[in-house]
């Protein structure tokens, strides 16, 4: 899988004490007994750890770990190209 997926799995294991053996790309959060309140907390941690903007309702218990990793990756690809442009526009002519 991707580096983003691996980081998400590490986050689930280290911060949320999920058993690594229970996590796979097609594992749904509801299969891990994680409800929507857990997902709100997870998405807030994702925003902090990955430095991406994701809404508190961006994932549901029926989503897979791979789907959330793809959501993070999408946020990273949107954020990365704009960073250099933002610093360039801050300069005076």
Buried (B, 14 or more C-beta within 10 A) or exposed (E): EEEBBEBBBEBBBEEEEBEEEEBEBEBBBBBBEBEEEBBBEBBEBBBEBBEBEBEEEBBBBEBBBBBBBBBBBEBEEEEEEEEEEEEEEEEEE
